[in-house]
Amino acid sequence: MAAKVDTYVVLGASNRFYFTRLLTSFGCVVLGVNEKFFITDFRYAGMTKDLTDFTVITVEGGGLYRAVVDCCKRIGAKVIGYEDDVLTVQEFKDLKQALSDFTLKAAGEDLVRMRAVKSAEEIELIAASQALNEKALAKAVAQIKPGMTEKDLAALVTYEILRCGAENVSFEPIVAFGENTAVPHHHPSHKKLEKNDLILIDMGAKLNGYCSDLTRTFSLGEPNGELVKIHSIVLEAQNYALQHIKAGMTGHEADSLAREYIIANGFSTEFGHSLGHGVGVDIHEYPRAAKKSENILEENMVISVEPGIYVEGLGGVRIEDLVVVQHDGVRNLNEFSKTLNL
């Protein structure tokens, strides 16, 4: 039987933030059974005064790995878990050399699963991020007009997110007009908005270290009748999924709630991405709600629900909400309208 991890050495920025709530570009968290250490340098030492449950160690120059070894010896570590999903090859070589007296075990999945189920505090932080995201979208939408380019609107979305108080966007906004909406992850171009075009906006804010994610599809005027039909199908598919997702089902089962509805309405290949993904410190986290996902949705996981239909040469529609999985359904963190016409 393989030995169990008794200590975790955490070097990845997102995992460091998860445990310390400190945004730093350098450092390491060492988690033992009964003791925790945060190793950093002079630049961040002044931020650590509230880390009362950590022993804080400040190092200089190349002293990081020496400090990691000292911490592991101090707590009597034997089997050390490392982030096999985060470390570069060189970082792993350096860690392996420094910890040659210990047994190393890949433990990235352990940390992924620790972060998947959100605490009540985390849920409210994500809810606040999404509320800010919706506020920024409302401000941006109010300024949409014919003749502006996709790049203009993407810059406006970013500006409004920052102006509303976010520390950053959680990803570069996706903005597409007209036929470009058929490309799910379209990069904003110099294409100008014309009357009756579809407008797809996929955006996210980062507030207090937590991400949000939101997509709406609008029309400035009266779009092609087929696109009106597609919008209705996507909205109905999302509503059905939102009514039936609950803790205990697999990611595949959640995905099929929307996918089967879309297929039944004649679009068997036009929904090419997964229904959703976890959201938290990172914009894409465990679990996945996808065709082949056996991830079990657990209570207090936060996931996106974002079905879409994309028809090349015509256009596409995606509608996305964030929800908290609960034992008997979901708590929707969104209030923004899903109507097609602005």
N, C-alpha and C positions, 0 to 999 in steps of 0.2 A: 504494500500500500504506500502510495506517495505521501511524503511528509507534508503536513499542513503549514501554510504560511503563518508565521507568528509576528512578522513585522513587515510594514510596507514602506518602501522608499519612493516618494512621489516627487517627480521632477517636472511633469507636464504642467503648463501654465493654467489650464482650465481646472485640473484636479487640485492644484495648489490653492486656487481661488475657492474652490468648493469647500475645502477644509478650513481655510483661514479667513475667507471673505476679504482678502487683500489682493489688489491688482498689482502684480509685480512682474518685472521682466527677468528676474533672477531669484533663485532660491530652491529650497527643497524642504518637503515635509517628511518627517520620519514618524511613523505611527506604530507604537508598540502596544502591548496588551494593556499596560497600566500607565504609560507615559507617552507624551507627544512632544516633538521638537519642531521648531521652525528655524531653518538656517537661512540667513540672508546676508546682505552686506550693508555698508554705511548708507547707501542711497535710500534704503527702506527701513532702517532701524527705527526711525522716528514714527513709523506707522504701526508699530507692533505693540504699543502700550495697552491696547485692549485685548490682546491675546493672553488672557489670564490663565487659560487652561493649557497653554503651550510653554515649554522652556524655549526661550529665544536665544539663538546663538548667532553672533555677528562675525563674519569671516572677512579676510582680506585676500586679494589676489587669487591664487589657485588653491585656496584652502577649503573649497566646498567638499570635495570627496573625503579629505582627512576628517572633517567634521562629521560627515555621514558615518564613517567608520567608528569614530569615537562614540557617537550616539548609539549605534547598533551594539557595540561592546557594553556600553553602560546599562542597556536594558536586557542584556543577555540574549540577543537575537540569535536564532539558529537558521531558520528558513525565511529568506527575504523575498517578498513579492515585488516585482518591478513592472513597469508599464510597457509591455511588449507591443502595444498598439500605438504608442506615442514616441518612444525613443528612436533616434536615428541609429544607424549602424555604429557610428563613431561614439555616440553617447553610451550605447550598450557596451562597447569595448572598454571604455573608460570606467564604467560602473563595475563591470566584471573584474577588471584588474584591481580596482580599489577594494572590492569586497571578495577577494579571492579566498579569504578564510571562512566564508559563509556559503551556504547553499542558496542559489538563486532560483526562483520559480516565476514563470510568466504569470502575471496576475492582472493584466489589463481588464479582463472581463469582470473580475471582482469589483473593481472600481466603477466600471460602467454600470453594473447592477446596483451598487450602493447609491449612485446618483439618480437612478431611474425613478424610484418612488420618492416623490417630493414631500417635504415637511409642510406643515400649515404655513410657516413663514415663507417658504419658497413659493408656494402657490400664490400667496398674496403679492409677492414680488413680481411674479410672472403676470398676474392680473393687472398690476399697476403699469407694467411695461406695455401690455396690450392696450390698456386704456389710453396711455400716451400715444401709442401707435395710431389708434383710431382718431384721436384728436388731431394729430398731424395730417392724417388722410383727409379729414373734413376740411382742413385749412387749404390743403393742396387742391382738392377737387373744386373748391370754390373759385379757384383761379384758372381753371382749364378753359382754353379758348381755341378756336380754329387758328391754324398757322403756327402754333407752338410745336416744337419738335419733341421727339421721345426723350432726347437728352435734356431739353429744357425742363420737362416734367420730372424726370428722374432727379435732376439737381434741386428742383423745388421740393420734392418729397424729402430728400436728405436735409435740406435747409429747415423744413418745418419740424422734422423729427428732432433736430438739434435745438431749434428755437423753443420747442416744447419742454426741453429739459433733459433729454437723453444724453448720456455720455458718448454715444456713438450709434451708428446703424448696426444691426445685427448681421446684415449682409447688404451688398450693393443692390439697390432697388431694381426690380425687373419692370420695365415700362414698355408696352408694345401697342401700336396703333394698327388698325385695319388688318390686312392679311398677316402681318407680323405676329398677331396674337395666336396664330397657329403653331408658333415655336414656343414650347413651354418655358424655356430659360433663355429667352431672347435678350440680347444685349442692346440697350437703347442706342438708337441711331439718329441720323439727322432727318429721318422721315417726319414730315409735317402732318399734323392732325387735320383731317378734312371732316366736314359735316357728314353725319351718319356713320362715321367710323366707330368700330369697337375700340375700347380703351381698357387694357389689362394692366393693373398695378399690383405687384407683389412686393411687400415691404416689411421691414422689421426694425424695431428699436432695441437698444440695449440700455437698460436702466438699472442702476445698483447691481450691475454684473449679470443681470438675467435678461434673456432674449424674449422677443415676441415675433409673431409671424402672422401675416394677414394678406389675403388676396381678394380683390373685388374686380368685376368686369362691368364696365359701363358702356353707354352709347351716348354720343353727342348728336341727338337727332333720332332718326328712325333707321335702324340697321336693316340689312337683308333679312327677309322673313325666315330663312333657314337658320340664321344666327339667333333670332328670337326664340325659335323652337329649341335650339341647342341650349340656350341659357335656361330655359324652363326645365329641360331634362336634367341638366347638371344641378340645378337648385333642388329639384325633387329628389334626386339621388342623394344629395348631401343631407337633406331633411330626413330621409329614411334612415340613413346611417346614424345621424345624430339621435334619432329616436330609439335606436336598438343597440348601439355600442354599450358594453358594460364590462365590468371586471370579470375575469375568468375566461373570456373568449380569446382566441388566438388572433394574431395580426392578420392572418389569412381570412379568418371569419369576418373580422371588421371590414377588411378591404372588399370582400365579396358582397357586402350589403349594398354598397354603391355601384360596384362594378357590374353585378348581375342586372341591376336596374338599367344601367346605361346600355348594356348588351341587348337587353330585351326591347329597347327602343331603337335598335338598328345600328348601333355604333360598337361593333365588335372589336375593332383594332384602334380606335381613335382615343382611347384612354390608356396611354402608354406608360405612365408612371404609377407609383404606389399611392394609396389613399392618404397616407400620413406617416409622421415620424415624431419621435419625442423631441421636446423643446425644453431647455433649461439654461444652464450656464453657456452651453453651445447651441447653435441654431439647429443642428441635427444631432440627436442623441438616441439612445436605446429607449423604447422599442421601435420597431417598424411595423406599420400596418400595410402589408404588401401581399401580392398573390401567393408567394411561397414562404411567407413568414410564419414560423411556429412560435414566435415570441408570445408569452402569455401577458395579456393586459392586466395589470394589477391596480388596485384602488390607489388613487392619488398619483398615478402617472399622468403627465401632461402631454397630449399629442395633438398634432394638427389633423384636420379632416378636410381634405382638399381635392375632391374629384374634379375632372376636367374632360372636355372633348375638344379635339384639335383636328381641323380639316384643312389640309394643305391647299393653298390657293383661295381659301374662303376666309378662315379665321378660327379662333378658338375661345373657349370660355373656361375659366377656373374660378371657383369660389372656395375660400379657405377660412375656417375658424380654428381657434384653439380651445380645447376642452380638457377638463379634469375628469379622468375616469373614476367612476364611483361604482359601488356594488350593484346598484339598481339603475344605472344610466350614466349620464355625463352632466357636468356643470359647464355650461358654455361661457367662455370669458369674453364673448363678443356681443356688441349691441349694434354695430354699424349696419345700415340698410343693405339689402342685397338686391334691390330693384335695379333693373337694367338701365332705365333712362335717367340721365342727370336732371 
